């Protein structure tokens, strides 16, 4: 077993642990932070079924972004849809091939072009649009560079310098059972895997957390019924009950 195989095995174990624990912790914080105000962005649905429909359109179609800026929506939608296809194609490294995975392979293969093109458009927006450039932090540019680096290195393995897919699959399936297998010593593969591990490590502390965070946004997940039903957070309700109890004690004291 080579040093490279052991190093990358330990790296991906650590990156997976950080990703799962970090994202899980963030989701727990999002779920437990109180929302004391009724602040759905109007026009908003007035039923819970309507909220589900709105969240579906927001997550799948990027409805609010489409209304705000068509060019940004185009690049963002292109990147995210292509990313889903690429990720689905990569599941072949962790599970046995089936008819669905076989069907997805060519689509995921060429979706990488759309993924990189979408990212390039989003990066150009941060560089060329004055108001967006003004609010862009270095981390925003580094994140886009990292994602483009992952996409380009993956495309090079597919179209320029193919690697041993069987060995790569054996390596990752071995990690799932805590059994090291050799990893091909392809420089492009090693660069690609290092960038992926780096993304997994920084994901829980990056702006990419908008992926789970959108489901907890009070401007999107609230029913617009402030007149029909008073909205009060659990902590505020408990505080109100305590105050009422204190007033009763004073009154009867």
Secondary structure, DSSP 8 states (H G I E B T S, - for coil): --HHHHHHHHHHHHHHHHHHHHHHHHHHHHHHS---S----SS--SSHHHHHHHHHIIIII-HHHHHH-HHHHHHHHHHHHHHHHHHHHHGGGTS---HHHHHHHHHHHHHHHHHHHHHHHHHHHHHH-HHHHHH--HHHHHHHHHHHHHHHHHHHHHHTS---HHHHHHHHHHHHTT--------HHHHHHHHHHHHHHHHHTTSGGGHHHHGGG-HHHHS-S-TTTS----HHHHHHHHHHHHHHHHHHH-
